[in-house]
Amino acid sequence: MEENMKQTMENAKALAGAVHDIAYATAHPMVTEVIETQVQLTARVVELEEDMASAEGNMKNLMEMTDKALESIRVDLHSAVVEMNNPDDERQAKHEKRTNRLEEQMTQLIELLGQAAHLE
């Protein structure tokens, strides 16, 4: 009986060892693959987070550049409108000179027409 029990124990140990070997042979590659996949996914997530941070920085820079460009356009448009509404002194002087010359020419024309009317 003792011999039989001893044999049963050895068989149980051998079976446990075989089960362990089979489980290790089957599970170890799967667990290793899961761990490697997890490491790759973690690295990819970190990469994507860095890319997003960079994109956010680029978007912020673009928005700042756009704001500066729009402000510059506003200033230029305002200056152009002011210039159109308030002509510079030189331009105004030219217009006044032309107006005075036209008034003189009209006066002379009226005088000539008046003289011509008296001649008839």
MOPAC internal coordinates of N, CA, C and O (Angstrom, degrees):
PM7 1SCF
backbone

  N    0.0000 0     0.00 0     0.00 0    0    0    0
  C    1.4235 1     0.00 0     0.00 0    1    0    0
  C    1.5227 1   110.86 1     0.00 0    2    1    0
  O    1.2310 1   121.74 1   136.99 1    3    2    1
  N    1.2900 1   114.27 1   -43.01 1    3    2    1
  C    1.4453 1   119.67 1   177.97 1    5    3    2
  C    1.5262 1   110.43 1   -60.86 1    6    5    3
  O    1.2310 1   121.47 1   138.82 1    7    6    5
  N    1.2896 1   114.79 1   -41.18 1    7    6    5
  C    1.4663 1   119.96 1   179.12 1    9    7    6
  C    1.5214 1   109.91 1   -64.90 1   10    9    7
  O    1.2310 1   120.83 1   142.12 1   11   10    9
  N    1.2719 1   116.01 1   -37.88 1   11   10    9
  C    1.4513 1   121.81 1   179.91 1   13   11   10
  C    1.5311 1   110.32 1   -66.70 1   14   13   11
  O    1.2310 1   120.59 1   138.71 1   15   14   13
  N    1.2920 1   116.47 1   -41.29 1   15   14   13
  C    1.4605 1   121.25 1   178.92 1   17   15   14
  C    1.5238 1   110.54 1   -66.99 1   18   17   15
  O    1.2310 1   121.70 1   138.65 1   19   18   17
  N    1.3128 1   114.35 1   -41.35 1   19   18   17
  C    1.4668 1   119.37 1   178.35 1   21   19   18
  C    1.5240 1   109.45 1   -60.50 1   22   21   19
  O    1.2310 1   120.71 1   135.76 1   23   22   21
  N    1.3236 1   116.25 1   -44.24 1   23   22   21
  C    1.4618 1   121.50 1   179.91 1   25   23   22
  C    1.5268 1   110.25 1   -63.81 1   26   25   23
  O    1.2310 1   120.01 1   139.55 1   27   26   25
  N    1.3191 1   117.59 1   -40.45 1   27   26   25
  C    1.4624 1   122.17 1   179.35 1   29   27   26
  C    1.5234 1   110.06 1   -64.39 1   30   29   27
  O    1.2310 1   119.97 1   139.61 1   31   30   29
  N    1.3192 1   117.67 1   -40.39 1   31   30   29
  C    1.4688 1   122.07 1   178.20 1   33   31   30
  C    1.5247 1   110.75 1   -64.37 1   34   33   31
  O    1.2310 1   120.82 1   136.33 1   35   34   33
  N    1.3062 1   116.03 1   -43.67 1   35   34   33
  C    1.4707 1   119.68 1   179.39 1   37   35   34
  C    1.5235 1   110.03 1   -64.53 1   38   37   35
  O    1.2310 1   121.11 1   139.02 1   39   38   37
  N    1.3372 1   115.48 1   -40.98 1   39   38   37
  C    1.4657 1   119.43 1   178.01 1   41   39   38
  C    1.5352 1   110.64 1   -63.71 1   42   41   39
  O    1.2310 1   120.69 1   139.63 1   43   42   41
  N    1.3336 1   116.29 1   -40.37 1   43   42   41
  C    1.4608 1   120.65 1   179.29 1   45   43   42
  C    1.5314 1   110.22 1   -65.04 1   46   45   43
  O    1.2310 1   120.22 1   138.22 1   47   46   45
  N    1.3482 1   117.18 1   -41.78 1   47   46   45
  C    1.4637 1   120.98 1   177.81 1   49   47   46
  C    1.5175 1   110.28 1   -63.41 1   50   49   47
  O    1.2310 1   121.03 1   136.99 1   51   50   49
  N    1.3057 1   115.64 1   -43.01 1   51   50   49
  C    1.4632 1   119.65 1   179.67 1   53   51   50
  C    1.5188 1   110.27 1   -63.75 1   54   53   51
  O    1.2310 1   120.90 1   137.81 1   55   54   53
  N    1.3364 1   115.88 1   -42.19 1   55   54   53
  C    1.4660 1   120.41 1   178.98 1   57   55   54
  C    1.5200 1   110.17 1   -64.69 1   58   57   55
  O    1.2310 1   120.54 1   137.83 1   59   58   57
  N    1.3237 1   116.58 1   -42.17 1   59   58   57
  C    1.4634 1   120.16 1   178.12 1   61   59   58
  C    1.5154 1   109.89 1   -63.28 1   62   61   59
  O    1.2310 1   119.81 1   138.34 1   63   62   61
  N    1.3097 1   117.97 1   -41.66 1   63   62   61
  C    1.4634 1   121.63 1   177.38 1   65   63   62
  C    1.5169 1   111.44 1   -62.82 1   66   65   63
  O    1.2310 1   120.91 1   138.62 1   67   66   65
  N    1.3478 1   115.86 1   -41.38 1   67   66   65
  C    1.4638 1   120.34 1   179.45 1   69   67   66
  C    1.5287 1   110.13 1   -65.52 1   70   69   67
  O    1.2310 1   120.79 1   136.83 1   71   70   69
  N    1.3456 1   116.09 1   -43.17 1   71   70   69
  C    1.4630 1   120.05 1   178.66 1   73   71   70
  C    1.5276 1   109.54 1   -62.07 1   74   73   71
  O    1.2310 1   120.90 1   137.27 1   75   74   73
  N    1.3208 1   115.88 1   -42.73 1   75   74   73
  C    1.4681 1   120.35 1   178.33 1   77   75   74
  C    1.5196 1   110.97 1   -60.71 1   78   77   75
  O    1.2310 1   120.90 1   132.98 1   79   78   77
  N    1.3392 1   115.89 1   -47.02 1   79   78   77
  C    1.4689 1   120.26 1  -179.95 1   81   79   78
  C    1.5207 1   111.45 1   -61.75 1   82   81   79
  O    1.2310 1   120.33 1   137.50 1   83   82   81
  N    1.3308 1   116.98 1   -42.50 1   83   82   81
  C    1.4741 1   120.72 1   179.82 1   85   83   82
  C    1.5369 1   110.13 1   -66.57 1   86   85   83
  O    1.2310 1   120.96 1   135.21 1   87   86   85
  N    1.3174 1   115.76 1   -44.79 1   87   86   85
  C    1.4674 1   119.45 1  -179.77 1   89   87   86
  C    1.5205 1   110.11 1   -62.75 1   90   89   87
  O    1.2310 1   120.95 1   136.25 1   91   90   89
  N    1.3210 1   115.79 1   -43.75 1   91   90   89
  C    1.4718 1   119.57 1  -179.62 1   93   91   90
  C    1.5227 1   110.14 1   -64.39 1   94   93   91
  O    1.2310 1   120.46 1   135.85 1   95   94   93
  N    1.3212 1   116.73 1   -44.15 1   95   94   93
  C    1.4607 1   121.06 1  -178.95 1   97   95   94
  C    1.5261 1   111.23 1   -64.21 1   98   97   95
  O    1.2310 1   120.15 1   147.06 1   99   98   97
  N    1.3135 1   117.32 1   -32.94 1   99   98   97
  C    1.4541 1   121.02 1  -178.80 1  101   99   98
  C    1.5329 1   111.32 1   -86.74 1  102  101   99
  O    1.2310 1   120.86 1   132.39 1  103  102  101
  N    1.3020 1   115.96 1   -47.61 1  103  102  101
  C    1.4630 1   120.29 1  -172.74 1  105  103  102
  C    1.5212 1   112.85 1   -78.03 1  106  105  103
  O    1.2310 1   120.16 1   141.82 1  107  106  105
  N    1.3084 1   117.30 1   -38.18 1  107  106  105
  C    1.4713 1   119.83 1  -175.22 1  109  107  106
  C    1.5357 1   112.51 1   -56.49 1  110  109  107
  O    1.2310 1   118.91 1   130.83 1  111  110  109
  N    1.3253 1   119.69 1   -49.17 1  111  110  109
  C    1.4737 1   118.44 1   177.91 1  113  111  110
  C    1.5309 1   112.42 1   -61.20 1  114  113  111
  O    1.2310 1   120.63 1   143.39 1  115  114  113
  N    1.3462 1   116.41 1   -36.61 1  115  114  113
  C    1.4594 1   118.98 1   179.60 1  117  115  114
  C    1.5259 1   111.07 1   -67.06 1  118  117  115
  O    1.2310 1   120.81 1   134.04 1  119  118  117
  N    1.3194 1   116.05 1   -45.96 1  119  118  117
  C    1.4678 1   119.97 1   179.59 1  121  119  118
  C    1.5228 1   110.00 1   -63.42 1  122  121  119
  O    1.2310 1   120.62 1   137.65 1  123  122  121
  N    1.3176 1   116.42 1   -42.35 1  123  122  121
  C    1.4688 1   120.55 1   178.11 1  125  123  122
  C    1.5201 1   110.47 1   -59.87 1  126  125  123
  O    1.2310 1   120.16 1   136.46 1  127  126  125
  N    1.3187 1   117.31 1   -43.54 1  127  126  125
  C    1.4669 1   121.33 1   179.00 1  129  127  126
  C    1.5268 1   111.01 1   -63.66 1  130  129  127
  O    1.2310 1   120.31 1   138.37 1  131  130  129
  N    1.3283 1   117.02 1   -41.63 1  131  130  129
  C    1.4626 1   120.91 1   178.88 1  133  131  130
  C    1.5249 1   109.84 1   -62.95 1  134  133  131
  O    1.2310 1   120.44 1   135.75 1  135  134  133
  N    1.3323 1   116.77 1   -44.25 1  135  134  133
  C    1.4646 1   120.23 1  -179.94 1  137  135  134
  C    1.5223 1   110.66 1   -64.23 1  138  137  135
  O    1.2310 1   120.10 1   135.60 1  139  138  137
  N    1.3253 1   117.42 1   -44.40 1  139  138  137
  C    1.4734 1   120.64 1   178.81 1  141  139  138
  C    1.5268 1   110.89 1   -62.59 1  142  141  139
  O    1.2310 1   120.29 1   138.32 1  143  142  141
  N    1.3160 1   117.05 1   -41.68 1  143  142  141
  C    1.4687 1   120.94 1   178.15 1  145  143  142
  C    1.5251 1   110.38 1   -63.22 1  146  145  143
  O    1.2310 1   120.63 1   138.36 1  147  146  145
  N    1.3233 1   116.39 1   -41.64 1  147  146  145
  C    1.4613 1   120.60 1   178.89 1  149  147  146
  C    1.5262 1   110.77 1   -62.51 1  150  149  147
  O    1.2310 1   120.17 1   137.85 1  151  150  149
  N    1.3179 1   117.28 1   -42.15 1  151  150  149
  C    1.4704 1   121.88 1   178.52 1  153  151  150
  C    1.5276 1   109.75 1   -62.53 1  154  153  151
  O    1.2310 1   120.17 1   135.78 1  155  154  153
  N    1.3420 1   117.27 1   -44.22 1  155  154  153
  C    1.4702 1   121.32 1   178.85 1  157  155  154
  C    1.5325 1   110.98 1   -63.26 1  158  157  155
  O    1.2310 1   120.68 1   136.53 1  159  158  157
  N    1.3261 1   116.30 1   -43.47 1  159  158  157
  C    1.4618 1   120.00 1   179.91 1  161  159  158
  C    1.5238 1   111.18 1   -65.45 1  162  161  159
  O    1.2310 1   120.37 1   140.39 1  163  162  161
  N    1.3089 1   116.89 1   -39.61 1  163  162  161
  C    1.4645 1   120.58 1   178.14 1  165  163  162
  C    1.5248 1   110.03 1   -63.08 1  166  165  163
  O    1.2310 1   120.72 1   135.91 1  167  166  165
  N    1.3261 1   116.22 1   -44.09 1  167  166  165
  C    1.4731 1   119.86 1   178.03 1  169  167  166
  C    1.5211 1   110.76 1   -62.14 1  170  169  167
  O    1.2310 1   119.69 1   140.10 1  171  170  169
  N    1.3158 1   118.19 1   -39.90 1  171  170  169
  C    1.4691 1   122.20 1   179.80 1  173  171  170
  C    1.5277 1   110.58 1   -66.88 1  174  173  171
  O    1.2310 1   120.45 1   140.40 1  175  174  173
  N    1.3324 1   116.75 1   -39.60 1  175  174  173
  C    1.4697 1   120.64 1   178.55 1  177  175  174
  C    1.5259 1   109.61 1   -63.17 1  178  177  175
  O    1.2310 1   120.35 1   137.28 1  179  178  177
  N    1.3258 1   116.94 1   -42.72 1  179  178  177
  C    1.4688 1   120.73 1   178.30 1  181  179  178
  C    1.5258 1   109.93 1   -62.37 1  182  181  179
  O    1.2310 1   120.71 1   136.86 1  183  182  181
  N    1.3300 1   116.24 1   -43.14 1  183  182  181
  C    1.4750 1   121.39 1   177.65 1  185  183  182
  C    1.5280 1   110.83 1   -58.79 1  186  185  183
  O    1.2310 1   120.72 1   133.06 1  187  186  185
  N    1.3286 1   116.22 1   -46.94 1  187  186  185
  C    1.4649 1   120.86 1  -179.20 1  189  187  186
  C    1.5244 1   111.30 1   -64.82 1  190  189  187
  O    1.2310 1   120.33 1   141.38 1  191  190  189
  N    1.3298 1   116.97 1   -38.62 1  191  190  189
  C    1.4683 1   119.91 1   177.57 1  193  191  190
  C    1.5252 1   110.60 1   -63.13 1  194  193  191
  O    1.2310 1   120.52 1   139.23 1  195  194  193
  N    1.3270 1   116.62 1   -40.77 1  195  194  193
  C    1.4653 1   120.76 1   177.83 1  197  195  194
  C    1.5267 1   110.59 1   -64.92 1  198  197  195
  O    1.2310 1   120.76 1   137.60 1  199  198  197
  N    1.3436 1   116.15 1   -42.40 1  199  198  197
  C    1.4662 1   120.36 1   177.96 1  201  199  198
  C    1.5278 1   111.04 1   -62.23 1  202  201  199
  O    1.2310 1   120.49 1   139.53 1  203  202  201
  N    1.3327 1   116.66 1   -40.47 1  203  202  201
  C    1.4599 1   120.32 1   179.28 1  205  203  202
  C    1.5256 1   110.92 1   -65.70 1  206  205  203
  O    1.2310 1   120.67 1   138.92 1  207  206  205
  N    1.3274 1   116.33 1   -41.08 1  207  206  205
  C    1.4649 1   119.98 1   178.59 1  209  207  206
  C    1.5219 1   110.05 1   -63.06 1  210  209  207
  O    1.2310 1   120.77 1   138.64 1  211  210  209
  N    1.3250 1   116.13 1   -41.36 1  211  210  209
  C    1.4672 1   120.64 1   178.21 1  213  211  210
  C    1.5226 1   110.64 1   -64.81 1  214  213  211
  O    1.2310 1   120.54 1   137.00 1  215  214  213
  N    1.3338 1   116.57 1   -43.00 1  215  214  213
  C    1.4681 1   120.39 1   179.56 1  217  215  214
  C    1.5250 1   110.64 1   -64.23 1  218  217  215
  O    1.2310 1   120.63 1   140.32 1  219  218  217
  N    1.3349 1   116.40 1   -39.68 1  219  218  217
  C    1.4634 1   119.49 1   178.25 1  221  219  218
  C    1.5226 1   110.28 1   -63.53 1  222  221  219
  O    1.2310 1   120.48 1   139.75 1  223  222  221
  N    1.3333 1   116.68 1   -40.25 1  223  222  221
  C    1.4639 1   120.39 1   176.71 1  225  223  222
  C    1.5187 1   111.38 1   -63.07 1  226  225  223
  O    1.2310 1   120.80 1   137.27 1  227  226  225
  N    1.3375 1   116.07 1   -42.73 1  227  226  225
  C    1.4654 1   120.02 1   178.30 1  229  227  226
  C    1.5191 1   111.08 1   -63.79 1  230  229  227
  O    1.2310 1   120.43 1   139.05 1  231  230  229
  N    1.3294 1   116.79 1   -40.95 1  231  230  229
  C    1.4628 1   119.91 1   178.81 1  233  231  230
  C    1.5271 1   110.60 1   -64.20 1  234  233  231
  O    1.2310 1   120.65 1   139.21 1  235  234  233
  N    1.3212 1   116.37 1   -40.79 1  235  234  233
  C    1.4624 1   120.00 1   178.86 1  237  235  234
  C    1.5270 1   110.06 1   -62.72 1  238  237  235
  O    1.2310 1   120.53 1   136.23 1  239  238  237
  N    1.3445 1   116.60 1   -43.77 1  239  238  237
  C    1.4664 1   120.30 1   178.18 1  241  239  238
  C    1.5266 1   111.15 1   -62.19 1  242  241  239
  O    1.2310 1   120.46 1   137.24 1  243  242  241
  N    1.3345 1   116.73 1   -42.76 1  243  242  241
  C    1.4653 1   120.37 1   178.90 1  245  243  242
  C    1.5260 1   111.13 1   -63.17 1  246  245  243
  O    1.2310 1   120.39 1   139.82 1  247  246  245
  N    1.3199 1   116.85 1   -40.18 1  247  246  245
  C    1.4622 1   119.81 1   179.69 1  249  247  246
  C    1.5279 1   110.36 1   -66.49 1  250  249  247
  O    1.2310 1   120.50 1   140.45 1  251  250  249
  N    1.3292 1   116.65 1   -39.55 1  251  250  249
  C    1.4678 1   119.81 1   178.02 1  253  251  250
  C    1.5304 1   110.16 1   -65.06 1  254  253  251
  O    1.2310 1   120.46 1   136.93 1  255  254  253
  N    1.3452 1   116.72 1   -43.07 1  255  254  253
  C    1.4676 1   120.13 1   178.50 1  257  255  254
  C    1.5210 1   110.75 1   -63.28 1  258  257  255
  O    1.2310 1   120.52 1   139.39 1  259  258  257
  N    1.3479 1   116.61 1   -40.61 1  259  258  257
  C    1.4614 1   121.00 1   178.77 1  261  259  258
  C    1.5193 1   110.34 1   -63.64 1  262  261  259
  O    1.2310 1   120.43 1   135.89 1  263  262  261
  N    1.3289 1   116.78 1   -44.11 1  263  262  261
  C    1.4635 1   120.47 1   178.54 1  265  263  262
  C    1.5222 1   110.73 1   -60.77 1  266  265  263
  O    1.2310 1   120.17 1   136.71 1  267  266  265
  N    1.3300 1   117.27 1   -43.29 1  267  266  265
  C    1.4705 1   120.73 1   179.41 1  269  267  266
  C    1.5283 1   110.52 1   -64.10 1  270  269  267
  O    1.2310 1   120.81 1   137.26 1  271  270  269
  N    1.3505 1   116.06 1   -42.74 1  271  270  269
  C    1.4635 1   119.62 1   179.39 1  273  271  270
  C    1.5203 1   110.92 1   -63.57 1  274  273  271
  O    1.2310 1   120.26 1   137.15 1  275  274  273
  N    1.3322 1   117.11 1   -42.85 1  275  274  273
  C    1.4665 1   120.49 1   179.08 1  277  275  274
  C    1.5250 1   110.88 1   -64.33 1  278  277  275
  O    1.2310 1   120.36 1   139.84 1  279  278  277
  N    1.3189 1   116.93 1   -40.16 1  279  278  277
  C    1.4656 1   119.93 1   178.46 1  281  279  278
  C    1.5242 1   110.20 1   -64.27 1  282  281  279
  O    1.2310 1   120.67 1   138.97 1  283  282  281
  N    1.3229 1   116.32 1   -41.03 1  283  282  281
  C    1.4618 1   120.43 1   177.93 1  285  283  282
  C    1.5317 1   110.88 1   -62.65 1  286  285  283
  O    1.2310 1   120.84 1   138.76 1  287  286  285
  N    1.3229 1   116.00 1   -41.24 1  287  286  285
  C    1.4700 1   120.40 1   178.40 1  289  287  286
  C    1.5295 1   109.91 1   -64.59 1  290  289  287
  O    1.2310 1   120.55 1   137.54 1  291  290  289
  N    1.3457 1   116.55 1   -42.46 1  291  290  289
  C    1.4685 1   119.79 1   178.51 1  293  291  290
  C    1.5283 1   110.71 1   -59.72 1  294  293  291
  O    1.2310 1   120.75 1   134.88 1  295  294  293
  N    1.3343 1   116.17 1   -45.12 1  295  294  293
  C    1.4633 1   120.41 1  -179.58 1  297  295  294
  C    1.5210 1   110.11 1   -62.61 1  298  297  295
  O    1.2310 1   120.38 1   134.88 1  299  298  297
  N    1.3463 1   116.88 1   -45.12 1  299  298  297
  C    1.4678 1   120.74 1   179.91 1  301  299  298
  C    1.5254 1   111.13 1   -62.49 1  302  301  299
  O    1.2310 1   120.44 1   136.59 1  303  302  301
  N    1.3335 1   116.76 1   -43.41 1  303  302  301
  C    1.4636 1   119.93 1   179.30 1  305  303  302
  C    1.5244 1   111.05 1   -64.31 1  306  305  303
  O    1.2310 1   120.98 1   137.36 1  307  306  305
  N    1.3290 1   115.72 1   -42.64 1  307  306  305
  C    1.4651 1   119.39 1   178.50 1  309  307  306
  C    1.5241 1   110.24 1   -60.69 1  310  309  307
  O    1.2310 1   120.55 1   135.15 1  311  310  309
  N    1.3300 1   116.55 1   -44.85 1  311  310  309
  C    1.4658 1   120.20 1   179.24 1  313  311  310
  C    1.5259 1   111.11 1   -61.98 1  314  313  311
  O    1.2310 1   120.58 1   139.03 1  315  314  313
  N    1.3374 1   116.49 1   -40.97 1  315  314  313
  C    1.4603 1   120.23 1   179.69 1  317  315  314
  C    1.5229 1   111.31 1   -64.42 1  318  317  315
  O    1.2310 1   120.35 1   138.09 1  319  318  317
  N    1.3313 1   116.93 1   -41.91 1  319  318  317
  C    1.4658 1   120.36 1   179.35 1  321  319  318
  C    1.5221 1   110.05 1   -65.50 1  322  321  319
  O    1.2310 1   120.44 1   136.61 1  323  322  321
  N    1.3266 1   116.76 1   -43.39 1  323  322  321
  C    1.4673 1   120.00 1   178.39 1  325  323  322
  C    1.5164 1   110.27 1   -61.06 1  326  325  323
  O    1.2310 1   120.86 1   137.62 1  327  326  325
  N    1.3249 1   115.96 1   -42.38 1  327  326  325
  C    1.4679 1   119.85 1  -179.99 1  329  327  326
  C    1.5256 1   110.72 1   -64.59 1  330  329  327
  O    1.2310 1   120.85 1   140.91 1  331  330  329
  N    1.3448 1   115.97 1   -39.09 1  331  330  329
  C    1.4613 1   118.63 1   179.88 1  333  331  330
  C    1.5296 1   110.29 1   -67.75 1  334  333  331
  O    1.2310 1   119.99 1   142.04 1  335  334  333
  N    1.3150 1   117.63 1   -37.96 1  335  334  333
  C    1.4577 1   121.32 1  -178.46 1  337  335  334
  C    1.5201 1   112.79 1   -78.60 1  338  337  335
  O    1.2310 1   120.02 1   152.78 1  339  338  337
  N    1.2882 1   117.57 1   -27.22 1  339  338  337
  C    1.4604 1   122.60 1  -179.51 1  341  339  338
  C    1.5278 1   109.04 1  -124.97 1  342  341  339
  O    1.2310 1   120.45 1   -95.73 1  343  342  341
  N    1.3327 1   116.75 1    84.27 1  343  342  341
  C    1.4606 1   118.12 1  -178.11 1  345  343  342
  C    1.5294 1   110.13 1   -62.01 1  346  345  343
  O    1.2310 1   121.45 1   -29.80 1  347  346  345
  N    1.2876 1   114.82 1   150.20 1  347  346  345
  C    1.4603 1   118.40 1  -179.05 1  349  347  346
  C    1.5338 1   110.42 1   -69.04 1  350  349  347
  O    1.2310 1   121.11 1   -17.99 1  351  350  349
  N    1.3160 1   115.48 1   162.01 1  351  350  349
  C    1.4704 1   121.79 1  -174.20 1  353  351  350
  C    1.5194 1   111.80 1   -58.96 1  354  353  351
  O    1.2310 1   120.04 1   140.80 1  355  354  353
  N    1.3178 1   117.52 1   -39.20 1  355  354  353
  C    1.4670 1   120.47 1  -178.09 1  357  355  354
  C    1.5282 1   110.95 1   -63.61 1  358  357  355
  O    1.2310 1   121.05 1   133.81 1  359  358  357
  N    1.3229 1   115.60 1   -46.19 1  359  358  357
  C    1.4649 1   119.55 1   179.63 1  361  359  358
  C    1.5292 1   109.88 1   -64.10 1  362  361  359
  O    1.2310 1   120.73 1   137.51 1  363  362  361
  N    1.3197 1   116.21 1   -42.49 1  363  362  361
  C    1.4588 1   120.06 1   179.95 1  365  363  362
  C    1.5318 1   109.85 1   -63.95 1  366  365  363
  O    1.2310 1   119.93 1   140.31 1  367  366  365
  N    1.3176 1   117.74 1   -39.69 1  367  366  365
  C    1.4599 1   120.96 1   179.30 1  369  367  366
  C    1.5302 1   110.64 1   -63.85 1  370  369  367
  O    1.2310 1   120.14 1   140.21 1  371  370  369
  N    1.3270 1   117.34 1   -39.79 1  371  370  369
  C    1.4669 1   120.94 1   177.77 1  373  371  370
  C    1.5206 1   110.92 1   -62.04 1  374  373  371
  O    1.2310 1   121.23 1   135.88 1  375  374  373
  N    1.3459 1   115.26 1   -44.12 1  375  374  373
  C    1.4607 1   118.83 1   179.23 1  377  375  374
  C    1.5295 1   111.39 1   -64.01 1  378  377  375
  O    1.2310 1   120.12 1   138.67 1  379  378  377
  N    1.3167 1   117.38 1   -41.33 1  379  378  377
  C    1.4630 1   120.16 1   178.20 1  381  379  378
  C    1.5225 1   110.84 1   -64.10 1  382  381  379
  O    1.2310 1   120.06 1   140.39 1  383  382  381
  N    1.3316 1   117.49 1   -39.61 1  383  382  381
  C    1.4666 1   121.62 1   179.12 1  385  383  382
  C    1.5304 1   109.96 1   -63.47 1  386  385  383
  O    1.2310 1   120.85 1   135.47 1  387  386  385
  N    1.3350 1   115.98 1   -44.53 1  387  386  385
  C    1.4726 1   119.35 1   178.30 1  389  387  386
  C    1.5288 1   110.59 1   -63.59 1  390  389  387
  O    1.2310 1   120.67 1   138.10 1  391  390  389
  N    1.3165 1   116.33 1   -41.90 1  391  390  389
  C    1.4692 1   120.11 1   179.60 1  393  391  390
  C    1.5280 1   110.45 1   -62.08 1  394  393  391
  O    1.2310 1   120.05 1   135.17 1  395  394  393
  N    1.3209 1   117.51 1   -44.83 1  395  394  393
  C    1.4701 1   121.50 1   178.51 1  397  395  394
  C    1.5286 1   110.91 1   -61.52 1  398  397  395
  O    1.2310 1   120.87 1   137.54 1  399  398  397
  N    1.3569 1   115.94 1   -42.46 1  399  398  397
  C    1.4609 1   119.51 1   179.87 1  401  399  398
  C    1.5318 1   110.65 1   -64.12 1  402  401  399
  O    1.2310 1   120.83 1   137.73 1  403  402  401
  N    1.3343 1   116.03 1   -42.27 1  403  402  401
  C    1.4635 1   119.41 1   178.22 1  405  403  402
  C    1.5339 1   110.89 1   -64.14 1  406  405  403
  O    1.2310 1   120.37 1   140.60 1  407  406  405
  N    1.3319 1   116.90 1   -39.40 1  407  406  405
  C    1.4736 1   119.64 1   177.53 1  409  407  406
  C    1.5248 1   110.35 1   -62.85 1  410  409  407
  O    1.2310 1   119.89 1   138.04 1  411  410  409
  N    1.3387 1   117.81 1   -41.96 1  411  410  409
  C    1.4768 1   121.22 1   177.91 1  413  411  410
  C    1.5237 1   110.64 1   -62.14 1  414  413  411
  O    1.2310 1   120.97 1   135.87 1  415  414  413
  N    1.3423 1   115.75 1   -44.13 1  415  414  413
  C    1.4626 1   119.89 1  -179.76 1  417  415  414
  C    1.5257 1   110.83 1   -64.35 1  418  417  415
  O    1.2310 1   120.31 1   140.55 1  419  418  417
  N    1.3357 1   117.02 1   -39.45 1  419  418  417
  C    1.4623 1   120.09 1   177.66 1  421  419  418
  C    1.5342 1   110.51 1   -65.26 1  422  421  419
  O    1.2310 1   121.12 1   139.38 1  423  422  421
  N    1.3442 1   115.47 1   -40.62 1  423  422  421
  C    1.4744 1   119.10 1   178.15 1  425  423  422
  C    1.5179 1   110.08 1   -61.83 1  426  425  423
  O    1.2310 1   120.40 1   135.08 1  427  426  425
  N    1.3323 1   116.85 1   -44.92 1  427  426  425
  C    1.4596 1   121.09 1   179.33 1  429  427  426
  C    1.5284 1   110.50 1   -63.16 1  430  429  427
  O    1.2310 1   120.51 1   138.34 1  431  430  429
  N    1.3244 1   116.63 1   -41.66 1  431  430  429
  C    1.4588 1   120.42 1   179.21 1  433  431  430
  C    1.5230 1   111.01 1   -63.05 1  434  433  431
  O    1.2310 1   120.77 1   138.27 1  435  434  433
  N    1.3234 1   116.13 1   -41.73 1  435  434  433
  C    1.4718 1   119.61 1   178.60 1  437  435  434
  C    1.5227 1   110.25 1   -64.13 1  438  437  435
  O    1.2310 1   121.00 1   138.29 1  439  438  437
  N    1.3358 1   115.69 1   -41.71 1  439  438  437
  C    1.4733 1   119.21 1   178.52 1  441  439  438
  C    1.5227 1   109.99 1   -62.49 1  442  441  439
  O    1.2310 1   120.32 1   135.87 1  443  442  441
  N    1.3411 1   117.00 1   -44.13 1  443  442  441
  C    1.4635 1   120.61 1   179.44 1  445  443  442
  C    1.5254 1   111.37 1   -62.50 1  446  445  443
  O    1.2310 1   121.05 1   137.82 1  447  446  445
  N    1.3301 1   115.59 1   -42.18 1  447  446  445
  C    1.4566 1   119.23 1   178.44 1  449  447  446
  C    1.5194 1   110.95 1   -65.20 1  450  449  447
  O    1.2310 1   121.23 1   141.72 1  451  450  449
  N    1.3333 1   115.26 1   -38.28 1  451  450  449
  C    1.4695 1   119.66 1   177.67 1  453  451  450
  C    1.5212 1   110.89 1   -64.74 1  454  453  451
  O    1.2310 1   119.88 1   138.27 1  455  454  453
  N    1.3296 1   117.82 1   -41.73 1  455  454  453
  C    1.4496 1   121.55 1   177.67 1  457  455  454
  C    1.5243 1   110.89 1   -66.21 1  458  457  455
  O    1.2310 1   121.49 1   140.39 1  459  458  457
  N    1.3155 1   114.75 1   -39.61 1  459  458  457
  C    1.4503 1   118.85 1   178.92 1  461  459  458
  C    1.5176 1   110.01 1   -65.01 1  462  461  459
  O    1.2310 1   119.77 1   143.35 1  463  462  461
  N    1.3115 1   118.04 1   -36.65 1  463  462  461
  C    1.4584 1   121.66 1   179.97 1  465  463  462
  C    1.5240 1   109.76 1   -68.58 1  466  465  463
  O    1.2310 1   118.83 1   146.96 1  467  466  465
  N    1.3306 1   119.83 1   -33.04 1  467  466  465
  C    1.4569 1   122.66 1   178.83 1  469  467  466
  C    1.5265 1   111.50 1   -74.81 1  470  469  467
  O    1.2310 1   120.65 1   154.00 1  471  470  469
  N    1.3156 1   116.36 1   -26.00 1  471  470  469
  C    1.4490 1   120.47 1   179.69 1  473  471  470
  C    1.5250 1   110.78 1   -72.07 1  474  473  471
  O    1.2310 1   119.89 1   153.28 1  475  474  473
  N    1.2436 1   117.82 1   -26.72 1  475  474  473
  C    1.4580 1   121.13 1  -177.53 1  477  475  474
  C    1.4399 1   108.52 1   -74.85 1  478  477  475
  O    1.2310 1   120.10 1   180.00 1  479  478  477

